[in-house]
Structures are given as C-alpha cells and as structure tokens.
C-alpha cells in the first residue's frame, strides 16, 4: 500500500502498548504527532488534527469499573463534544462479538448486563454508539482483535504475553483447552492499517483483525519448539470458543494481507543466539 501524505495526529492514551507504538510509528512515517498527558486540558484548546483514541482498560476492568466507564465513554464524550479535530478513530474491540451469530461489522450484538464480564463490551459499545450519534464528521470505529507483538506486558491479560512470560521461565501451565482459538493480529499490521482507516476509511466501523484463527495448541507447540519449555494443561481447562472475525470490509478497501503472528520478534530473547531460547540466569 502506498504511503500516506504527512498529517497531524493526536494520540490519546499514548502511554499504553498500542498508543506508544502508534506514536513512534506515525513519527517515523513523517507525521506530526502530539501525545498529551492524561488530564491535559489543552486537548480542548487547540486543533488536534486526526485523533487516535487509544484510551482504555484491559485486564483490570473488572476491578476498576468506574475507571473503565471514564476511559471508554467519559473522556470520549468530552472530546466529541468540545475538541477541534479533522477526524477521530475510536479503538474498540472484537470482544463485542461475544455471543453474536455473526462477526460482520453491521451484525446485531448480544450483551448480558447482569454479567460483570460484559462491562468491557458494554462500555466499548457505548463509546461506539456515541461516536455514531455525535454528528461529527470523520468519526470512525476500529474493532481490534487480539494484538500481539514485541514488548507485551505479561500483566496485561493478553494470553500470548502470559505464555511468553511463562515460557521464559521454562514451564507453561495452560488454563484453557488447547483447542481454544482466537483471532490474533501482529502489532505491525495494526500500525499500518489504523492511520489508513483514520484518514481514508469509507465506512464508519471496521474489524481490524487477521481473519485467521490460531489454536492455543499452536502457540504451545511454537513456544516449546523455540524455547524448550515444558507444557502442561490444567485439569478441566475450559474450551474458549471465539468465532472467526469477518475482515471482508478491511480487505475489500485495501486488499490487506496479514503478517504471521507466530513470529520470532515476539520473543523477549533471541533463539538464534541461545539454542534453547532461554536466557542465562
């Protein structure tokens, strides 16, 4: 895909895994980037250009419900109401398809308000709805699948980050059925695709995913081969079934081809320099 013309971006949530990498990527591509600190009121006093809304909670949303609402909805509402911008891309999640019959962007969705685990989905969907109802031009939504890449935080709740952390210690205990599967997307693809959606997307909502399912068993086999770690599966580990993500809209507009996610750049050490892939103590 051809490069984008130099533009001005504001990245909200720039201290997180995706936001920080997005800042570096945009700068490397020659764009002007502002990454305001949390609570910086200058957000409402200056032109922001193209806003990338990366503010959000992940693994800790269950223990921080009010912060989750503030991050996914509260600040967004103020930005949509008061800020000066040319476009805004709100980062949502393919997790909103839990229980849905289809993963097409326009499919009806299922929610269970009485289940605390649905707070994440409900707040993301509220943020999405607010984007669509705001009446502001250039506002779009990107539903991200499970992003993997170098430097992931094992405490983030990301399964692959946790498996990598365990593998480095020499032993993995998987607490879900190895036949469980999810859609994973390499962070480099995400960094390439998000600015294109922000600047030139023709639709209001996009699934940003690989469209491929990767079994937990595949991650285990790959990590075992690369690190020599031992693997065991917890007794009565539940099967986690996530539907394949529909990426026809993304592919139809840009013809994207996702990178492999079983990639050595995920490893926090170099297997080529260490025969078993485990760094010395």
C-alpha positions as a Markdown table, in Angstrom:
| # | Residue | x | y | z |
|---|---|---|---|---|
| 1 | Unk | 0.0 | 0.0 | 0.0 |
| 2 | Unk | 1.2 | 3.5 | -0.8 |
| 3 | Unk | 2.4 | 5.8 | 1.9 |
| 4 | Unk | 0.1 | 8.5 | 3.4 |
| 5 | Unk | 0.6 | 12.2 | 3.0 |
| 6 | Unk | 2.1 | 13.9 | 6.1 |
| 7 | Unk | -0.6 | 14.8 | 8.5 |
| 8 | Unk | -1.1 | 16.0 | 12.1 |
| 9 | Unk | -2.2 | 13.3 | 14.6 |
| 10 | Unk | -3.1 | 13.5 | 18.3 |
| 11 | Unk | -2.8 | 10.2 | 20.2 |
| 12 | Unk | -4.9 | 9.9 | 23.3 |
| 13 | Unk | -3.8 | 7.1 | 25.5 |
| 14 | Unk | -0.2 | 7.2 | 24.3 |
| 15 | Unk | 1.3 | 5.5 | 27.3 |
| 16 | Unk | -0.3 | 2.2 | 26.6 |
| 17 | Unk | 1.1 | -0.6 | 24.5 |
| 18 | Unk | -0.7 | 0.3 | 21.3 |
| 19 | Unk | -0.7 | 4.1 | 21.8 |
| 20 | Unk | 3.0 | 4.3 | 22.5 |
| 21 | Unk | 3.9 | 2.3 | 19.4 |
| 22 | Unk | 1.4 | 4.3 | 17.3 |
| 23 | Unk | 3.2 | 7.5 | 18.3 |
| 24 | Unk | 6.6 | 6.1 | 17.3 |
| 25 | Unk | 5.2 | 4.7 | 14.0 |
| 26 | Unk | 3.5 | 7.9 | 13.0 |
| 27 | Unk | 6.6 | 9.9 | 13.7 |
| 28 | Unk | 8.8 | 7.5 | 11.7 |
| 29 | Unk | 6.4 | 8.0 | 8.8 |
| 30 | Unk | 6.9 | 11.7 | 8.8 |
| 31 | Unk | 3.7 | 12.8 | 10.5 |
| 32 | Unk | 3.4 | 15.4 | 13.2 |
| 33 | Unk | 2.3 | 13.8 | 16.5 |
| 34 | Unk | 1.1 | 15.2 | 19.8 |
| 35 | Unk | 0.7 | 12.8 | 22.7 |
| 36 | Unk | -0.9 | 14.8 | 25.5 |
| 37 | Unk | -0.6 | 13.6 | 29.1 |
| 38 | Unk | -3.6 | 12.3 | 30.9 |
| 39 | Unk | -5.8 | 15.2 | 32.1 |
| 40 | Unk | -4.1 | 17.8 | 29.8 |
| 41 | Unk | -6.9 | 20.4 | 29.2 |
| 42 | Unk | -5.0 | 21.7 | 26.2 |
| 43 | Unk | -6.8 | 18.9 | 24.3 |
| 44 | Unk | -9.9 | 21.2 | 24.3 |
| 45 | Unk | -8.0 | 24.4 | 23.3 |
| 46 | Unk | -6.0 | 23.5 | 20.2 |
| 47 | Unk | -6.6 | 21.9 | 16.8 |
| 48 | Unk | -5.9 | 18.2 | 17.2 |
| 49 | Unk | -5.8 | 17.1 | 13.5 |
| 50 | Unk | -6.6 | 13.4 | 13.4 |
| 51 | Unk | -7.3 | 11.9 | 16.8 |
| 52 | Unk | -6.4 | 8.3 | 17.6 |
| 53 | Unk | -8.4 | 7.4 | 20.7 |
| 54 | Unk | -6.4 | 4.6 | 22.4 |
| 55 | Unk | -7.6 | 5.3 | 25.9 |
| 56 | Unk | -8.8 | 2.1 | 27.6 |
| 57 | Unk | -8.5 | -0.6 | 30.3 |
| 58 | Unk | -8.0 | -4.3 | 29.6 |
| 59 | Unk | -7.3 | -6.9 | 32.3 |
| 60 | Unk | -8.3 | -4.7 | 35.2 |
| 61 | Unk | -11.7 | -3.6 | 34.0 |
| 62 | Unk | -13.4 | -5.9 | 36.4 |
| 63 | Unk | -11.8 | -4.4 | 39.5 |
| 64 | Unk | -11.9 | -0.8 | 38.2 |
| 65 | Unk | -15.5 | -0.4 | 36.8 |
| 66 | Unk | -15.7 | 3.3 | 37.2 |
| 67 | Unk | -12.4 | 3.9 | 35.6 |
| 68 | Unk | -13.5 | 1.7 | 32.7 |
| 69 | Unk | -16.5 | 3.9 | 32.1 |
| 70 | Unk | -14.4 | 7.0 | 32.3 |
| 71 | Unk | -11.8 | 5.7 | 29.8 |
| 72 | Unk | -14.2 | 4.2 | 27.3 |
| 73 | Unk | -17.0 | 6.7 | 27.5 |
| 74 | Unk | -16.4 | 9.7 | 29.7 |
| 75 | Unk | -13.3 | 11.3 | 28.1 |
| 76 | Unk | -14.6 | 10.3 | 24.7 |
| 77 | Unk | -17.8 | 12.2 | 25.3 |
| 78 | Unk | -15.9 | 15.4 | 26.2 |
| 79 | Unk | -13.6 | 15.1 | 23.2 |
| 80 | Unk | -16.5 | 14.6 | 20.8 |
| 81 | Unk | -18.4 | 17.5 | 22.4 |
| 82 | Unk | -15.6 | 20.0 | 22.8 |
| 83 | Unk | -12.5 | 19.2 | 20.8 |
| 84 | Unk | -11.4 | 20.6 | 17.4 |
| 85 | Unk | -10.4 | 17.7 | 15.1 |
| 86 | Unk | -10.4 | 16.7 | 11.5 |
| 87 | Unk | -11.2 | 13.0 | 12.3 |
| 88 | Unk | -11.4 | 10.7 | 15.2 |
| 89 | Unk | -10.7 | 6.9 | 15.3 |
| 90 | Unk | -12.1 | 5.2 | 18.4 |
| 91 | Unk | -10.4 | 1.9 | 19.3 |
| 92 | Unk | -12.9 | -0.7 | 20.3 |
| 93 | Unk | -12.6 | -4.5 | 20.4 |
| 94 | Unk | -13.8 | -7.6 | 18.6 |
| 95 | Unk | -14.7 | -8.8 | 22.1 |
| 96 | Unk | -18.1 | -7.2 | 21.5 |
| 97 | Unk | -19.0 | -10.2 | 19.3 |
| 98 | Unk | -19.2 | -12.5 | 22.3 |
| 99 | Unk | -22.4 | -14.5 | 21.8 |
| 100 | Unk | -23.2 | -12.9 | 18.4 |
| 101 | Unk | -24.3 | -15.0 | 15.5 |
| 102 | Unk | -22.2 | -13.0 | 13.0 |
| 103 | Unk | -18.9 | -11.0 | 13.3 |
| 104 | Unk | -19.8 | -8.7 | 10.4 |
| 105 | Unk | -19.5 | -5.0 | 11.5 |
| 106 | Unk | -23.2 | -4.4 | 11.0 |
| 107 | Unk | -24.4 | -7.6 | 12.7 |
| 108 | Unk | -26.7 | -7.4 | 15.8 |
| 109 | Unk | -24.8 | -7.9 | 19.1 |
| 110 | Unk | -25.7 | -9.7 | 22.3 |
| 111 | Unk | -25.0 | -8.3 | 25.8 |
| 112 | Unk | -25.6 | -9.5 | 29.3 |
| 113 | Unk | -25.7 | -6.5 | 31.6 |
| 114 | Unk | -26.0 | -8.7 | 34.7 |
| 115 | Unk | -22.7 | -10.4 | 34.0 |
| 116 | Unk | -19.8 | -8.2 | 35.3 |
| 117 | Unk | -17.5 | -9.6 | 32.5 |
| 118 | Unk | -19.7 | -7.7 | 30.0 |
| 119 | Unk | -18.9 | -4.3 | 31.4 |
| 120 | Unk | -16.0 | -4.1 | 29.0 |
| 121 | Unk | -18.2 | -4.9 | 26.0 |
| 122 | Unk | -21.0 | -2.5 | 27.1 |
| 123 | Unk | -18.7 | 0.4 | 27.7 |
| 124 | Unk | -16.9 | -0.1 | 24.3 |
| 125 | Unk | -20.3 | -0.3 | 22.6 |
| 126 | Unk | -21.5 | 2.8 | 24.4 |
| 127 | Unk | -18.4 | 4.5 | 23.1 |
| 128 | Unk | -19.1 | 3.3 | 19.6 |
| 129 | Unk | -22.7 | 4.4 | 19.8 |
| 130 | Unk | -21.6 | 7.8 | 21.0 |
| 131 | Unk | -19.2 | 8.1 | 18.0 |
| 132 | Unk | -22.0 | 7.4 | 15.6 |
| 133 | Unk | -24.6 | 9.6 | 17.4 |
| 134 | Unk | -22.2 | 12.6 | 17.8 |
| 135 | Unk | -23.0 | 14.1 | 14.4 |
| 136 | Unk | -19.2 | 14.9 | 14.0 |
| 137 | Unk | -17.7 | 14.3 | 10.6 |
| 138 | Unk | -14.8 | 11.9 | 10.2 |
| 139 | Unk | -15.6 | 9.8 | 13.3 |
| 140 | Unk | -14.9 | 6.1 | 12.9 |
| 141 | Unk | -14.6 | 2.9 | 15.0 |
| 142 | Unk | -11.9 | 0.2 | 14.8 |
| 143 | Unk | -12.7 | -3.1 | 16.5 |
| 144 | Unk | -9.4 | -4.6 | 17.3 |
| 145 | Unk | -8.8 | -8.3 | 17.7 |
| 146 | Unk | -6.1 | -9.7 | 20.0 |
| 147 | Unk | -2.9 | -7.7 | 19.2 |
| 148 | Unk | 0.5 | -9.4 | 19.7 |
| 149 | Unk | 4.0 | -8.0 | 19.2 |
| 150 | Unk | 7.3 | -7.4 | 20.8 |
| 151 | Unk | 7.3 | -5.9 | 24.3 |
| 152 | Unk | 3.9 | -7.1 | 25.5 |
| 153 | Unk | 3.2 | -6.9 | 29.2 |
| 154 | Unk | 2.5 | -10.2 | 30.9 |
| 155 | Unk | 0.2 | -8.5 | 33.4 |
| 156 | Unk | -2.0 | -7.1 | 30.6 |
| 157 | Unk | -4.3 | -10.1 | 30.4 |
| 158 | Unk | -3.1 | -10.9 | 26.9 |
| 159 | Unk | -2.9 | -14.7 | 26.7 |
| 160 | Unk | 0.2 | -14.8 | 24.4 |
| 161 | Unk | 2.0 | -12.3 | 26.6 |
| 162 | Unk | 1.4 | -14.6 | 29.6 |
| 163 | Unk | 2.5 | -17.7 | 27.7 |
| 164 | Unk | 5.7 | -15.9 | 26.6 |
| 165 | Unk | 6.4 | -14.9 | 30.2 |
| 166 | Unk | 5.9 | -18.5 | 31.4 |
| 167 | Unk | 8.0 | -19.9 | 28.5 |
| 168 | Unk | 10.9 | -17.7 | 29.5 |
| 169 | Unk | 10.7 | -19.3 | 33.0 |
| 170 | Unk | 10.9 | -22.8 | 31.4 |
| 171 | Unk | 7.4 | -24.1 | 32.1 |
| 172 | Unk | 3.9 | -23.2 | 30.8 |
| 173 | Unk | 0.7 | -24.1 | 32.5 |
| 174 | Unk | -2.3 | -23.5 | 30.2 |
| 175 | Unk | -5.6 | -22.9 | 32.0 |
| 176 | Unk | -7.8 | -23.3 | 28.9 |
| 177 | Unk | -8.4 | -26.1 | 26.5 |
| 178 | Unk | -5.6 | -26.3 | 23.8 |
| 179 | Unk | -8.3 | -26.5 | 21.1 |
| 180 | Unk | -9.5 | -23.0 | 22.1 |
| 181 | Unk | -8.8 | -20.5 | 19.3 |
| 182 | Unk | -8.8 | -16.7 | 18.8 |
| 183 | Unk | -8.0 | -14.2 | 16.0 |
| 184 | Unk | -4.6 | -12.6 | 16.6 |
| 185 | Unk | -3.1 | -9.6 | 14.8 |
| 186 | Unk | 0.5 | -8.6 | 14.7 |
| 187 | Unk | 1.0 | -5.1 | 16.0 |
| 188 | Unk | 2.9 | -4.0 | 12.9 |
| 189 | Unk | -0.2 | -4.7 | 10.8 |
| 190 | Unk | -2.2 | -2.6 | 13.3 |
| 191 | Unk | 0.2 | 0.3 | 13.0 |
| 192 | Unk | 0.0 | 0.2 | 9.2 |
| 193 | Unk | -3.8 | -0.1 | 9.0 |
| 194 | Unk | -5.1 | 2.3 | 11.6 |
| 195 | Unk | -3.8 | 5.5 | 10.0 |
| 196 | Unk | -5.3 | 4.5 | 6.7 |
| 197 | Unk | -8.7 | 3.9 | 8.3 |
| 198 | Unk | -8.5 | 7.2 | 10.1 |
| 199 | Unk | -7.6 | 9.2 | 7.0 |
| 200 | Unk | -9.4 | 7.4 | 4.2 |
| 201 | Unk | -11.9 | 4.9 | 5.6 |
| 202 | Unk | -15.2 | 4.8 | 3.7 |
| 203 | Unk | -17.1 | 3.0 | 6.4 |
| 204 | Unk | -18.0 | 4.0 | 10.0 |
| 205 | Unk | -16.8 | 0.8 | 11.6 |
| 206 | Unk | -14.0 | -1.7 | 10.8 |
| 207 | Unk | -12.9 | -5.0 | 12.2 |
| 208 | Unk | -9.1 | -4.8 | 12.4 |
| 209 | Unk | -8.1 | -8.4 | 12.6 |
| 210 | Unk | -6.3 | -11.1 | 10.7 |
| 211 | Unk | -9.4 | -13.1 | 9.8 |
| 212 | Unk | -7.4 | -16.3 | 10.9 |
| 213 | Unk | -7.9 | -18.4 | 14.0 |
| 214 | Unk | -4.9 | -19.6 | 15.9 |
| 215 | Unk | -5.3 | -22.5 | 18.3 |
| 216 | Unk | -3.8 | -22.3 | 21.8 |
| 217 | Unk | -2.2 | -25.6 | 20.9 |
| 218 | Unk | -0.3 | -23.9 | 18.0 |
| 219 | Unk | 1.1 | -21.3 | 20.4 |
| 220 | Unk | 2.2 | -24.1 | 22.8 |
| 221 | Unk | 3.9 | -26.1 | 20.1 |
| 222 | Unk | 5.6 | -23.0 | 18.7 |
| 223 | Unk | 6.9 | -21.8 | 22.1 |
| 224 | Unk | 8.0 | -25.3 | 23.0 |
| 225 | Unk | 10.0 | -25.6 | 19.8 |
| 226 | Unk | 11.5 | -22.1 | 20.2 |
| 227 | Unk | 12.3 | -22.2 | 23.9 |
| 228 | Unk | 12.4 | -25.9 | 25.0 |
| 229 | Unk | 9.9 | -25.2 | 27.8 |
| 230 | Unk | 7.7 | -27.8 | 29.3 |
| 231 | Unk | 4.0 | -27.6 | 28.8 |
| 232 | Unk | 1.0 | -28.8 | 30.9 |
| 233 | Unk | -2.7 | -28.2 | 30.8 |
| 234 | Unk | -4.7 | -27.6 | 33.9 |
| 235 | Unk | -7.3 | -30.1 | 34.8 |
| 236 | Unk | -10.8 | -29.4 | 33.4 |
| 237 | Unk | -9.4 | -26.5 | 31.4 |
| 238 | Unk | -12.4 | -24.9 | 29.7 |
| 239 | Unk | -12.8 | -24.6 | 25.9 |
| 240 | Unk | -12.8 | -20.9 | 24.9 |
| 241 | Unk | -14.7 | -20.6 | 21.6 |
| 242 | Unk | -14.4 | -17.3 | 19.8 |
| 243 | Unk | -15.9 | -17.0 | 16.3 |
| 244 | Unk | -13.7 | -16.1 | 13.3 |
| 245 | Unk | -13.7 | -12.4 | 12.7 |
| 246 | Unk | -15.1 | -11.1 | 9.4 |
| 247 | Unk | -12.5 | -8.9 | 7.6 |
| 248 | Unk | -14.1 | -8.6 | 4.2 |
| 249 | Unk | -14.6 | -4.8 | 4.7 |
| 250 | Unk | -10.9 | -4.2 | 5.5 |
| 251 | Unk | -9.7 | -6.4 | 2.7 |
| 252 | Unk | -12.2 | -5.0 | 0.2 |
| 253 | Unk | -10.9 | -1.5 | 0.7 |
| 254 | Unk | -7.2 | -2.1 | 0.9 |
| 255 | Unk | -6.5 | -5.7 | 0.0 |
| 256 | Unk | -4.5 | -6.2 | 3.2 |
| 257 | Unk | -2.6 | -9.4 | 3.8 |
| 258 | Unk | -1.9 | -10.0 | 7.5 |
| 259 | Unk | 1.6 | -11.0 | 8.7 |
| 260 | Unk | 2.2 | -14.3 | 10.5 |
| 261 | Unk | 1.7 | -13.9 | 14.3 |
| 262 | Unk | 3.9 | -16.9 | 15.2 |
| 263 | Unk | 6.9 | -14.7 | 14.7 |
| 264 | Unk | 10.3 | -14.6 | 16.5 |
| 265 | Unk | 10.1 | -10.9 | 17.1 |
| 266 | Unk | 7.6 | -11.7 | 19.9 |
| 267 | Unk | 10.3 | -13.5 | 21.9 |
| 268 | Unk | 11.9 | -11.3 | 24.5 |
| 269 | Unk | 15.2 | -13.0 | 23.7 |
| 270 | Unk | 17.0 | -14.3 | 20.6 |
| 271 | Unk | 16.6 | -18.0 | 19.9 |
| 272 | Unk | 19.3 | -17.8 | 17.2 |
| 273 | Unk | 21.8 | -16.9 | 19.9 |
| 274 | Unk | 20.6 | -19.3 | 22.5 |
| 275 | Unk | 20.0 | -23.0 | 21.4 |
| 276 | Unk | 17.0 | -23.4 | 23.8 |
| 277 | Unk | 15.8 | -19.9 | 23.6 |
| 278 | Unk | 16.1 | -19.3 | 27.4 |
| 279 | Unk | 18.4 | -16.5 | 28.5 |
| 280 | Unk | 21.1 | -17.4 | 31.1 |
| 281 | Unk | 20.3 | -16.6 | 34.7 |
